[in-house]
Amino acid sequence: MAPLVIFLYCLCFGLLLFLSVYIFLRNPRVRLNRYFSLAALSLFSWLLTLFLFDQRQDASTILWLGRLNFASIVFAAPFVYLFTAELTRIRVRSVQLLVAETIALVCLTLFTPLIDRAELVGSASHVTHYGALFPLYVLHVVLLLGSAVYIVFRSAPIATGRLRSQLFTMGTGIAATTAIACVTNIILPYRFGIFAYVDAGALSTMLALGAVAYAISAYRLFDIRIIIKKTVIFGLLLTAVHATYTSLVYFLTEWLPTGHGLDQYRLELEVLGILAVAFGLDPLKRLLEDRIDQILSHRKPAEPRRGQDRTSITGSRRSR
């Protein structure tokens, strides 16, 4: 695999994980955020399994990686559809049926040869032998992703404010990624036996990611200070806990006289270190929050004007 392709894969990995975790933490109680995060995690799994698939040569491993790769898209498609439906306020009446159908198809993909019958190592690339129910798999993926694109572009012209710009931007990215991936990862391999372009289809995810990133920057969908604050506080607390515990146990061990059965006091020393960390953690957390708030809060974000559309994937809309 070329260094540029490896770099692009790593870039996609980082963006998908960042967006998934950040949007979920922004407001985990809102369905919109949960759907987006699950879709991003499913796409991350799709790219990761395909990346690992290209690196392995043993038949049993690539078979499982291939099936996991197919199963990841089975999960991604309904979450993308549910996300766009929630964003456009279209009620999906059959969520339970969709979930049941998705789980059943995932089980067929992972544990039977009906979707992915075999994976072979070819001269230039790995070759997939498709199962009898692969057309059902294609129908599941294409219908849901196609419905997501249809929902977005049907709703965009009648939307107002930020939602309209958000829909056009994200809809274009989703449509481009769906079209390219369907050609390179479904039509060419299944119909013509051409597997040389599957990486291009996976990396086309960057088009959807780019659309989301542009929407974030252009339409102020997120306040990036929140994730900076959480990340910095978590990192500093983790470092402080490790340093405090290790230093306390070390110095107590050094100060105690040797030759008096020091090992029998090991449990007491560890308990003492844990208690010291536990009592000091909350004051340290408050101190760090105050200091970071002072650094990041030079100005407050502008409040939306009266009547401005507040719908966005930050979870500002109340969860139904």
ZADO-1210 file (C-alpha; in nm, 4 decimals, padded with zeros to 6 digits):
<atoms>
<atom x="00.0000" y="00.0000" z="00.0000" code="MET" pos="1"/>
<atom x="00.1390" y="00.3378" z="-00.1026" code="ALA" pos="2"/>
<atom x="00.2446" y="00.5832" z="00.1728" code="PRO" pos="3"/>
<atom x="-00.0104" y="00.8394" z="00.0496" code="LEU" pos="4"/>
<atom x="-00.2929" y="00.5858" z="00.0792" code="VAL" pos="5"/>
<atom x="-00.1787" y="00.4917" z="00.4295" code="ILE" pos="6"/>
<atom x="-00.1719" y="00.8601" z="00.5249" code="PHE" pos="7"/>
<atom x="-00.5243" y="00.9141" z="00.3899" code="LEU" pos="8"/>
<atom x="-00.6511" y="00.6112" z="00.5803" code="TYR" pos="9"/>
<atom x="-00.4977" y="00.7445" z="00.9035" code="CYS" pos="10"/>
<atom x="-00.6501" y="01.0861" z="00.8369" code="LEU" pos="11"/>
<atom x="-00.9932" y="00.9292" z="00.7943" code="CYS" pos="12"/>
<atom x="-00.9466" y="00.7233" z="01.1116" code="PHE" pos="13"/>
<atom x="-00.8654" y="01.0333" z="01.3143" code="GLY" pos="14"/>
<atom x="-01.1500" y="01.2443" z="01.1755" code="LEU" pos="15"/>
<atom x="-01.4124" y="00.9730" z="01.2189" code="LEU" pos="16"/>
<atom x="-01.3109" y="00.9027" z="01.5795" code="LEU" pos="17"/>
<atom x="-01.2914" y="01.2724" z="01.6645" code="PHE" pos="18"/>
<atom x="-01.6309" y="01.3576" z="01.5169" code="LEU" pos="19"/>
<atom x="-01.7962" y="01.0511" z="01.6679" code="SER" pos="20"/>
<atom x="-01.6716" y="01.1127" z="02.0207" code="VAL" pos="21"/>
<atom x="-01.7092" y="01.4907" z="02.0094" code="TYR" pos="22"/>
<atom x="-02.0659" y="01.4971" z="01.8776" code="ILE" pos="23"/>
<atom x="-02.1753" y="01.2256" z="02.1192" code="PHE" pos="24"/>
<atom x="-02.0241" y="01.4068" z="02.4186" code="LEU" pos="25"/>
<atom x="-02.1800" y="01.7338" z="02.3023" code="ARG" pos="26"/>
<atom x="-02.5210" y="01.6027" z="02.4029" code="ASN" pos="27"/>
<atom x="-02.5567" y="01.2222" z="02.4332" code="PRO" pos="28"/>
<atom x="-02.9274" y="01.2444" z="02.5190" code="ARG" pos="29"/>
<atom x="-03.0201" y="01.3749" z="02.1735" code="VAL" pos="30"/>
<atom x="-03.1009" y="01.1098" z="01.9144" code="ARG" pos="31"/>
<atom x="-02.9464" y="01.3186" z="01.6367" code="LEU" pos="32"/>
<atom x="-02.6072" y="01.3071" z="01.8050" code="ASN" pos="33"/>
<atom x="-02.6309" y="00.9370" z="01.8813" code="ARG" pos="34"/>
<atom x="-02.7216" y="00.8491" z="01.5212" code="TYR" pos="35"/>
<atom x="-02.4331" y="01.0524" z="01.3832" code="PHE" pos="36"/>
<atom x="-02.1831" y="00.9038" z="01.6280" code="SER" pos="37"/>
<atom x="-02.2928" y="00.5475" z="01.5521" code="LEU" pos="38"/>
<atom x="-02.2731" y="00.6134" z="01.1775" code="ALA" pos="39"/>
<atom x="-01.9209" y="00.7562" z="01.2169" code="ALA" pos="40"/>
<atom x="-01.8105" y="00.4580" z="01.4291" code="LEU" pos="41"/>
<atom x="-01.9529" y="00.2152" z="01.1718" code="SER" pos="42"/>
<atom x="-01.7645" y="00.3906" z="00.8927" code="LEU" pos="43"/>
<atom x="-01.4502" y="00.3840" z="01.1069" code="PHE" pos="44"/>
<atom x="-01.4924" y="00.0070" z="01.1421" code="SER" pos="45"/>
<atom x="-01.5440" y="-00.0230" z="00.7651" code="TRP" pos="46"/>
<atom x="-01.2213" y="00.1602" z="00.6864" code="LEU" pos="47"/>
<atom x="-01.0228" y="-00.0150" z="00.9590" code="LEU" pos="48"/>
<atom x="-01.1225" y="-00.3662" z="00.8541" code="THR" pos="49"/>
<atom x="-01.0510" y="-00.2869" z="00.4880" code="LEU" pos="50"/>
<atom x="-00.7112" y="-00.1436" z="00.5813" code="PHE" pos="51"/>
<atom x="-00.6224" y="-00.4533" z="00.7840" code="LEU" pos="52"/>
<atom x="-00.7684" y="-00.6768" z="00.5139" code="PHE" pos="53"/>
<atom x="-00.5124" y="-00.5457" z="00.2644" code="ASP" pos="54"/>
<atom x="-00.2234" y="-00.6223" z="00.5007" code="GLN" pos="55"/>
<atom x="-00.3015" y="-00.9881" z="00.5748" code="ARG" pos="56"/>
<atom x="-00.2408" y="-01.2978" z="00.3652" code="GLN" pos="57"/>
<atom x="-00.3761" y="-01.5919" z="00.5697" code="ASP" pos="58"/>
<atom x="-00.7141" y="-01.7162" z="00.4495" code="ALA" pos="59"/>
<atom x="-00.8932" y="-01.7492" z="00.7835" code="SER" pos="60"/>
<atom x="-00.8027" y="-01.3970" z="00.8968" code="THR" pos="61"/>
<atom x="-00.8975" y="-01.2241" z="00.5739" code="ILE" pos="62"/>
<atom x="-01.2297" y="-01.4114" z="00.5675" code="LEU" pos="63"/>
<atom x="-01.3259" y="-01.2711" z="00.9077" code="TRP" pos="64"/>
<atom x="-01.1939" y="-00.9258" z="00.8207" code="LEU" pos="65"/>
<atom x="-01.3899" y="-00.9349" z="00.4958" code="GLY" pos="66"/>
<atom x="-01.7118" y="-01.0300" z="00.6732" code="ARG" pos="67"/>
<atom x="-01.6566" y="-00.7647" z="00.9403" code="LEU" pos="68"/>
<atom x="-01.6025" y="-00.5144" z="00.6619" code="ASN" pos="69"/>
<atom x="-01.9355" y="-00.6029" z="00.5015" code="PHE" pos="70"/>
<atom x="-02.1104" y="-00.5999" z="00.8406" code="ALA" pos="71"/>
<atom x="-01.9797" y="-00.2494" z="00.9166" code="SER" pos="72"/>
<atom x="-02.1628" y="-00.1054" z="00.6168" code="ILE" pos="73"/>
<atom x="-02.4764" y="-00.2970" z="00.7138" code="VAL" pos="74"/>
<atom x="-02.4682" y="-00.0948" z="01.0379" code="PHE" pos="75"/>
<atom x="-02.3578" y="00.2345" z="00.8799" code="ALA" pos="76"/>
<atom x="-02.6395" y="00.2569" z="00.6234" code="ALA" pos="77"/>
<atom x="-02.9357" y="00.2657" z="00.8687" code="PRO" pos="78"/>
<atom x="-02.7600" y="00.5097" z="01.1020" code="PHE" pos="79"/>
<atom x="-02.6898" y="00.7487" z="00.8128" code="VAL" pos="80"/>
<atom x="-03.0552" y="00.7190" z="00.7113" code="TYR" pos="81"/>
<atom x="-03.1827" y="00.7762" z="01.0666" code="LEU" pos="82"/>
<atom x="-02.9480" y="01.0712" z="01.1103" code="PHE" pos="83"/>
<atom x="-03.0759" y="01.2470" z="00.7983" code="THR" pos="84"/>
<atom x="-03.4370" y="01.1699" z="00.8916" code="ALA" pos="85"/>
<atom x="-03.3857" y="01.3149" z="01.2394" code="GLU" pos="86"/>
<atom x="-03.2052" y="01.6187" z="01.1001" code="LEU" pos="87"/>
<atom x="-03.4927" y="01.6940" z="00.8624" code="THR" pos="88"/>
<atom x="-03.7574" y="01.6093" z="01.1257" code="ARG" pos="89"/>
<atom x="-03.9012" y="01.3229" z="00.9230" code="ILE" pos="90"/>
<atom x="-04.0534" y="01.0625" z="01.1503" code="ARG" pos="91"/>
<atom x="-03.9407" y="00.7053" z="01.0905" code="VAL" pos="92"/>
<atom x="-04.2246" y="00.4784" z="01.1989" code="ARG" pos="93"/>
<atom x="-04.0466" y="00.1456" z="01.1626" code="SER" pos="94"/>
<atom x="-03.7237" y="00.1947" z="01.3583" code="VAL" pos="95"/>
<atom x="-03.7660" y="-00.1354" z="01.5455" code="GLN" pos="96"/>
<atom x="-03.8230" y="-00.3233" z="01.2186" code="LEU" pos="97"/>
<atom x="-03.5188" y="-00.1560" z="01.0633" code="LEU" pos="98"/>
<atom x="-03.3038" y="-00.2498" z="01.3641" code="VAL" pos="99"/>
<atom x="-03.4253" y="-00.6109" z="01.3542" code="ALA" pos="100"/>
<atom x="-03.3585" y="-00.6386" z="00.9809" code="GLU" pos="101"/>
<atom x="-03.0111" y="-00.4890" z="01.0257" code="THR" pos="102"/>
<atom x="-02.9193" y="-00.7270" z="01.3082" code="ILE" pos="103"/>
<atom x="-03.0448" y="-01.0262" z="01.1086" code="ALA" pos="104"/>
<atom x="-02.8395" y="-00.9219" z="00.8053" code="LEU" pos="105"/>
<atom x="-02.5319" y="-00.8674" z="01.0223" code="VAL" pos="106"/>
<atom x="-02.5663" y="-01.2210" z="01.1616" code="CYS" pos="107"/>
<atom x="-02.6006" y="-01.3618" z="00.8087" code="LEU" pos="108"/>
<atom x="-02.2938" y="-01.1650" z="00.7028" code="THR" pos="109"/>
<atom x="-02.0727" y="-01.2691" z="00.9937" code="LEU" pos="110"/>
<atom x="-02.1695" y="-01.6302" z="01.0525" code="PHE" pos="111"/>
<atom x="-02.2801" y="-01.7719" z="00.7167" code="THR" pos="112"/>
<atom x="-02.1363" y="-01.7843" z="00.3632" code="PRO" pos="113"/>
<atom x="-02.4561" y="-01.6347" z="00.2204" code="LEU" pos="114"/>
<atom x="-02.3091" y="-01.2836" z="00.1831" code="ILE" pos="115"/>
<atom x="-01.9317" y="-01.3351" z="00.1807" code="ASP" pos="116"/>
<atom x="-01.8644" y="-01.6936" z="00.0698" code="ARG" pos="117"/>
<atom x="-01.4834" y="-01.6831" z="00.0563" code="ALA" pos="118"/>
<atom x="-01.1853" y="-01.4493" z="00.0480" code="GLU" pos="119"/>
<atom x="-00.8851" y="-01.5429" z="-00.1651" code="LEU" pos="120"/>
<atom x="-00.5454" y="-01.3819" z="-00.2096" code="VAL" pos="121"/>
<atom x="-00.5037" y="-01.2915" z="-00.5764" code="GLY" pos="122"/>
<atom x="-00.1940" y="-01.1905" z="-00.7670" code="SER" pos="123"/>
<atom x="-00.2646" y="-00.8183" z="-00.7427" code="ALA" pos="124"/>
<atom x="-00.5338" y="-00.7921" z="-00.4753" code="SER" pos="125"/>
<atom x="-00.7618" y="-00.9957" z="-00.2537" code="HIS" pos="126"/>
<atom x="-01.0627" y="-01.1458" z="-00.4292" code="VAL" pos="127"/>
<atom x="-01.4073" y="-01.1895" z="-00.2755" code="THR" pos="128"/>
<atom x="-01.6380" y="-01.4732" z="-00.3728" code="HIS" pos="129"/>
<atom x="-01.9905" y="-01.3498" z="-00.3064" code="TYR" pos="130"/>
<atom x="-02.2698" y="-01.5554" z="-00.1546" code="GLY" pos="131"/>
<atom x="-02.6192" y="-01.6199" z="-00.2831" code="ALA" pos="132"/>
<atom x="-02.7781" y="-01.3426" z="-00.0718" code="LEU" pos="133"/>
<atom x="-02.5299" y="-01.0694" z="-00.1623" code="PHE" pos="134"/>
<atom x="-02.7972" y="-00.8927" z="-00.3747" code="PRO" pos="135"/>
<atom x="-03.0055" y="-00.8631" z="-00.0537" code="LEU" pos="136"/>
<atom x="-02.7050" y="-00.6998" z="00.1138" code="TYR" pos="137"/>
<atom x="-02.6729" y="-00.4554" z="-00.1771" code="VAL" pos="138"/>
<atom x="-03.0456" y="-00.3766" z="-00.1609" code="LEU" pos="139"/>
<atom x="-03.0193" y="-00.2979" z="00.2125" code="HIS" pos="140"/>
<atom x="-02.7234" y="-00.0632" z="00.1684" code="VAL" pos="141"/>
<atom x="-02.8313" y="00.1126" z="-00.1500" code="VAL" pos="142"/>
<atom x="-03.1935" y="00.1689" z="-00.0450" code="LEU" pos="143"/>
<atom x="-03.0992" y="00.3186" z="00.2909" code="LEU" pos="144"/>
<atom x="-02.8168" y="00.5397" z="00.1639" code="LEU" pos="145"/>
<atom x="-03.0235" y="00.6404" z="-00.1372" code="GLY" pos="146"/>
<atom x="-03.3150" y="00.7270" z="00.0910" code="SER" pos="147"/>
<atom x="-03.0829" y="00.9376" z="00.3068" code="ALA" pos="148"/>
<atom x="-02.9677" y="01.1372" z="00.0033" code="VAL" pos="149"/>
<atom x="-03.3264" y="01.1734" z="-00.1199" code="TYR" pos="150"/>
<atom x="-03.4462" y="01.2979" z="00.2187" code="ILE" pos="151"/>
<atom x="-03.1730" y="01.5598" z="00.2379" code="VAL" pos="152"/>
<atom x="-03.2220" y="01.7080" z="-00.1079" code="PHE" pos="153"/>
<atom x="-03.6007" y="01.6927" z="-00.0847" code="ARG" pos="154"/>
<atom x="-03.5982" y="01.8826" z="00.2446" code="SER" pos="155"/>
<atom x="-03.3224" y="02.1340" z="00.1683" code="ALA" pos="156"/>
<atom x="-03.5189" y="02.3669" z="-00.0662" code="PRO" pos="157"/>
<atom x="-03.7988" y="02.4164" z="00.1875" code="ILE" pos="158"/>
<atom x="-03.5723" y="02.4492" z="00.4922" code="ALA" pos="159"/>
<atom x="-03.4748" y="02.7870" z="00.6337" code="THR" pos="160"/>
<atom x="-03.1765" y="02.9437" z="00.8040" code="GLY" pos="161"/>
<atom x="-02.8753" y="02.7359" z="00.8945" code="ARG" pos="162"/>
<atom x="-03.0598" y="02.4092" z="00.8394" code="LEU" pos="163"/>
<atom x="-03.0895" y="02.4758" z="00.4659" code="ARG" pos="164"/>
<atom x="-02.7170" y="02.5412" z="00.4225" code="SER" pos="165"/>
<atom x="-02.6370" y="02.2481" z="00.6481" code="GLN" pos="166"/>
<atom x="-02.8513" y="02.0109" z="00.4414" code="LEU" pos="167"/>
<atom x="-02.7079" y="02.1183" z="00.1066" code="PHE" pos="168"/>
<atom x="-02.3502" y="02.0911" z="00.2324" code="THR" pos="169"/>
<atom x="-02.3822" y="01.7565" z="00.4059" code="MET" pos="170"/>
<atom x="-02.6140" y="01.6132" z="00.1400" code="GLY" pos="171"/>
<atom x="-02.3593" y="01.6822" z="-00.1319" code="THR" pos="172"/>
<atom x="-02.0859" y="01.5044" z="00.0658" code="GLY" pos="173"/>
<atom x="-02.3035" y="01.2021" z="00.1469" code="ILE" pos="174"/>
<atom x="-02.4238" y="01.1745" z="-00.2141" code="ALA" pos="175"/>
<atom x="-02.0706" y="01.1895" z="-00.3556" code="ALA" pos="176"/>
<atom x="-01.9361" y="00.9300" z="-00.1120" code="THR" pos="177"/>
<atom x="-02.2326" y="00.6980" z="-00.1738" code="THR" pos="178"/>
<atom x="-02.2010" y="00.7182" z="-00.5524" code="ALA" pos="179"/>
<atom x="-01.8251" y="00.6543" z="-00.5596" code="ILE" pos="180"/>
<atom x="-01.8348" y="00.3730" z="-00.3014" code="ALA" pos="181"/>
<atom x="-02.1213" y="00.1966" z="-00.4798" code="CYS" pos="182"/>
<atom x="-01.9259" y="00.1968" z="-00.8071" code="VAL" pos="183"/>
<atom x="-01.5839" y="00.0979" z="-00.6695" code="THR" pos="184"/>
<atom x="-01.6912" y="-00.1367" z="-00.3871" code="ASN" pos="185"/>
<atom x="-02.0097" y="-00.2980" z="-00.5236" code="ILE" pos="186"/>
<atom x="-02.0556" y="-00.2669" z="-00.9008" code="ILE" pos="187"/>
<atom x="-01.6963" y="-00.3164" z="-01.0178" code="LEU" pos="188"/>
<atom x="-01.6107" y="-00.6070" z="-00.7828" code="PRO" pos="189"/>
<atom x="-01.9454" y="-00.7885" z="-00.8007" code="TYR" pos="190"/>
<atom x="-02.0323" y="-00.7385" z="-01.1662" code="ARG" pos="191"/>
<atom x="-01.6896" y="-00.7214" z="-01.3317" code="PHE" pos="192"/>
<atom x="-01.4533" y="-00.8815" z="-01.0773" code="GLY" pos="193"/>
<atom x="-01.2433" y="-00.5630" z="-01.0483" code="ILE" pos="194"/>
<atom x="-01.1107" y="-00.5161" z="-00.6925" code="PHE" pos="195"/>
<atom x="-00.8303" y="-00.2680" z="-00.7611" code="ALA" pos="196"/>
<atom x="-01.0343" y="00.0392" z="-00.6658" code="TYR" pos="197"/>
<atom x="-01.1904" y="-00.0605" z="-00.3323" code="VAL" pos="198"/>
<atom x="-00.9486" y="00.1669" z="-00.1435" code="ASP" pos="199"/>
<atom x="-01.0681" y="00.4612" z="-00.3530" code="ALA" pos="200"/>
<atom x="-01.4245" y="00.3866" z="-00.2507" code="GLY" pos="201"/>
<atom x="-01.3337" y="00.3704" z="00.1168" code="ALA" pos="202"/>
<atom x="-01.1290" y="00.6889" z="00.0997" code="LEU" pos="203"/>
<atom x="-01.4183" y="00.8681" z="-00.0704" code="SER" pos="204"/>
<atom x="-01.5501" y="00.8890" z="00.2860" code="THR" pos="205"/>
<atom x="-01.3304" y="01.1988" z="00.3017" code="MET" pos="206"/>
<atom x="-01.5835" y="01.3788" z="00.0818" code="LEU" pos="207"/>
<atom x="-01.8565" y="01.3294" z="00.3423" code="ALA" pos="208"/>
<atom x="-01.6122" y="01.4136" z="00.6208" code="LEU" pos="209"/>
<atom x="-01.5058" y="01.7265" z="00.4351" code="GLY" pos="210"/>
<atom x="-01.8685" y="01.8334" z="00.4001" code="ALA" pos="211"/>
<atom x="-01.9254" y="01.7843" z="00.7732" code="VAL" pos="212"/>
<atom x="-01.6039" y="01.9705" z="00.8570" code="ALA" pos="213"/>
<atom x="-01.7040" y="02.2581" z="00.6288" code="TYR" pos="214"/>
<atom x="-02.0486" y="02.2732" z="00.7873" code="ALA" pos="215"/>
<atom x="-01.8849" y="02.2849" z="01.1301" code="ILE" pos="216"/>
<atom x="-01.6554" y="02.5733" z="01.0354" code="SER" pos="217"/>
<atom x="-01.8885" y="02.7682" z="00.8067" code="ALA" pos="218"/>
<atom x="-02.2148" y="02.7360" z="00.9979" code="TYR" pos="219"/>
<atom x="-02.0768" y="02.7181" z="01.3526" code="ARG" pos="220"/>
<atom x="-02.2422" y="02.3886" z="01.4329" code="LEU" pos="221"/>
<atom x="-02.0091" y="02.3190" z="01.7243" code="PHE" pos="222"/>
<atom x="-01.8224" y="02.5087" z="01.9919" code="ASP" pos="223"/>
<atom x="-01.4765" y="02.3588" z="01.9671" code="ILE" pos="224"/>
<atom x="-01.3821" y="02.4937" z="02.3107" code="ARG" pos="225"/>
<atom x="-01.5890" y="02.2233" z="02.4786" code="ILE" pos="226"/>
<atom x="-01.3885" y="01.9359" z="02.3382" code="ILE" pos="227"/>
<atom x="-01.0607" y="02.1206" z="02.4022" code="ILE" pos="228"/>
<atom x="-01.1575" y="02.1685" z="02.7656" code="LYS" pos="229"/>
<atom x="-01.2621" y="01.8063" z="02.8175" code="LYS" pos="230"/>
<atom x="-00.9528" y="01.6691" z="02.6434" code="THR" pos="231"/>
<atom x="-00.7069" y="01.8896" z="02.8329" code="VAL" pos="232"/>
<atom x="-00.8673" y="01.8229" z="03.1727" code="ILE" pos="233"/>
<atom x="-00.8787" y="01.4477" z="03.1146" code="PHE" pos="234"/>
<atom x="-00.5151" y="01.4374" z="03.0016" code="GLY" pos="235"/>
<atom x="-00.3912" y="01.6474" z="03.2930" code="LEU" pos="236"/>
<atom x="-00.5929" y="01.4500" z="03.5479" code="LEU" pos="237"/>
<atom x="-00.4662" y="01.1200" z="03.4118" code="LEU" pos="238"/>
<atom x="-00.1075" y="01.2449" z="03.4273" code="THR" pos="239"/>
<atom x="-00.1520" y="01.3844" z="03.7780" code="ALA" pos="240"/>
<atom x="-00.3110" y="01.0634" z="03.9097" code="VAL" pos="241"/>
<atom x="-00.0329" y="00.8470" z="03.7716" code="HIS" pos="242"/>
<atom x="00.2432" y="01.0781" z="03.8946" code="ALA" pos="243"/>
<atom x="00.0931" y="01.1212" z="04.2425" code="THR" pos="244"/>
<atom x="00.0288" y="00.7530" z="04.3013" code="TYR" pos="245"/>
<atom x="00.3671" y="00.6404" z="04.1691" code="THR" pos="246"/>
<atom x="00.5628" y="00.9075" z="04.3572" code="SER" pos="247"/>
<atom x="00.3805" y="00.8481" z="04.6861" code="LEU" pos="248"/>
<atom x="00.4341" y="00.4744" z="04.6840" code="VAL" pos="249"/>
<atom x="00.7975" y="00.5167" z="04.5799" code="TYR" pos="250"/>
<atom x="00.8872" y="00.7694" z="04.8482" code="PHE" pos="251"/>
<atom x="00.7074" y="00.5814" z="05.1251" code="LEU" pos="252"/>
<atom x="00.8907" y="00.2683" z="05.0211" code="THR" pos="253"/>
<atom x="01.2231" y="00.4519" z="05.0288" code="GLU" pos="254"/>
<atom x="01.1573" y="00.6116" z="05.3673" code="TRP" pos="255"/>
<atom x="01.0540" y="00.2925" z="05.5438" code="LEU" pos="256"/>
<atom x="01.3460" y="00.1052" z="05.7012" code="PRO" pos="257"/>
<atom x="01.4603" y="-00.2007" z="05.5118" code="THR" pos="258"/>
<atom x="01.4949" y="-00.5487" z="05.6532" code="GLY" pos="259"/>
<atom x="01.1626" y="-00.5461" z="05.8410" code="HIS" pos="260"/>
<atom x="00.9423" y="-00.7431" z="05.6000" code="GLY" pos="261"/>
<atom x="00.8660" y="-00.4480" z="05.3730" code="LEU" pos="262"/>
<atom x="00.6625" y="-00.6622" z="05.1329" code="ASP" pos="263"/>
<atom x="00.3954" y="-00.7173" z="05.3957" code="GLN" pos="264"/>
<atom x="00.3201" y="-00.3436" z="05.3893" code="TYR" pos="265"/>
<atom x="00.2747" y="-00.3329" z="05.0109" code="ARG" pos="266"/>
<atom x="-00.1069" y="-00.3469" z="05.0285" code="LEU" pos="267"/>
<atom x="-00.1202" y="-00.0735" z="05.2955" code="GLU" pos="268"/>
<atom x="00.1052" y="00.1512" z="05.0842" code="LEU" pos="269"/>
<atom x="-00.1083" y="00.1036" z="04.7749" code="GLU" pos="270"/>
<atom x="-00.4289" y="00.1761" z="04.9681" code="VAL" pos="271"/>
<atom x="-00.2683" y="00.4930" z="05.1080" code="LEU" pos="272"/>
<atom x="-00.1727" y="00.6025" z="04.7581" code="GLY" pos="273"/>
<atom x="-00.5257" y="00.5396" z="04.6275" code="ILE" pos="274"/>
<atom x="-00.6808" y="00.7385" z="04.9148" code="LEU" pos="275"/>
<atom x="-00.4459" y="01.0314" z="04.8531" code="ALA" pos="276"/>
<atom x="-00.5409" y="01.0361" z="04.4841" code="VAL" pos="277"/>
<atom x="-00.9136" y="01.0020" z="04.5609" code="ALA" pos="278"/>
<atom x="-00.9211" y="01.2959" z="04.8042" code="PHE" pos="279"/>
<atom x="-00.7124" y="01.5191" z="04.5801" code="GLY" pos="280"/>
<atom x="-00.8844" y="01.4421" z="04.2493" code="LEU" pos="281"/>
<atom x="-01.1935" y="01.6586" z="04.2835" code="ASP" pos="282"/>
<atom x="-01.0129" y="01.9760" z="04.4047" code="PRO" pos="283"/>
<atom x="-00.7609" y="01.9353" z="04.1235" code="LEU" pos="284"/>
<atom x="-01.0399" y="01.8918" z="03.8688" code="LYS" pos="285"/>
<atom x="-01.2126" y="02.2118" z="03.9865" code="ARG" pos="286"/>
<atom x="-00.8833" y="02.4011" z="03.9766" code="LEU" pos="287"/>
<atom x="-00.8106" y="02.2860" z="03.6222" code="LEU" pos="288"/>
<atom x="-01.1644" y="02.3733" z="03.5058" code="GLU" pos="289"/>
<atom x="-01.1345" y="02.7251" z="03.6486" code="ASP" pos="290"/>
<atom x="-00.7954" y="02.7863" z="03.4876" code="ARG" pos="291"/>
<atom x="-00.8958" y="02.6479" z="03.1479" code="ILE" pos="292"/>
<atom x="-01.2222" y="02.8464" z="03.1531" code="ASP" pos="293"/>
<atom x="-01.0182" y="03.1622" z="03.2110" code="GLN" pos="294"/>
<atom x="-00.8006" y="03.0807" z="02.9101" code="ILE" pos="295"/>
<atom x="-01.0803" y="02.9798" z="02.6725" code="LEU" pos="296"/>
<atom x="-01.3510" y="03.2250" z="02.7760" code="SER" pos="297"/>
<atom x="-01.2149" y="03.5483" z="02.6315" code="HIS" pos="298"/>
<atom x="-01.5486" y="03.5925" z="02.4581" code="ARG" pos="299"/>
<atom x="-01.8791" y="03.4103" z="02.4631" code="LYS" pos="300"/>
<atom x="-02.0342" y="03.2746" z="02.1422" code="PRO" pos="301"/>
<atom x="-02.3070" y="03.4938" z="01.9999" code="ALA" pos="302"/>
<atom x="-02.6610" y="03.3918" z="02.0878" code="GLU" pos="303"/>
<atom x="-02.8966" y="03.3190" z="01.7955" code="PRO" pos="304"/>
<atom x="-03.1240" y="03.6067" z="01.7070" code="ARG" pos="305"/>
<atom x="-03.4921" y="03.5798" z="01.7838" code="ARG" pos="306"/>
<atom x="-03.6589" y="03.3559" z="01.5278" code="GLY" pos="307"/>
<atom x="-03.3308" y="03.2162" z="01.3932" code="GLN" pos="308"/>
<atom x="-03.3318" y="02.8452" z="01.3169" code="ASP" pos="309"/>
<atom x="-03.1708" y="02.6626" z="01.6073" code="ARG" pos="310"/>
<atom x="-03.1712" y="02.3146" z="01.4563" code="THR" pos="311"/>
<atom x="-02.8240" y="02.1649" z="01.4221" code="SER" pos="312"/>
<atom x="-02.6408" y="01.8473" z="01.5008" code="ILE" pos="313"/>
<atom x="-02.5141" y="01.9934" z="01.8260" code="THR" pos="314"/>
<atom x="-02.8261" y="01.8789" z="02.0029" code="GLY" pos="315"/>
<atom x="-02.9693" y="02.2277" z="02.0579" code="SER" pos="316"/>
<atom x="-03.3079" y="02.0912" z="01.9553" code="ARG" pos="317"/>
<atom x="-03.4811" y="01.9101" z="02.2389" code="ARG" pos="318"/>
<atom x="-03.4862" y="01.5319" z="02.2085" code="SER" pos="319"/>
<atom x="-03.8300" y="01.3964" z="02.1434" code="ARG" pos="320"/>
</atoms>
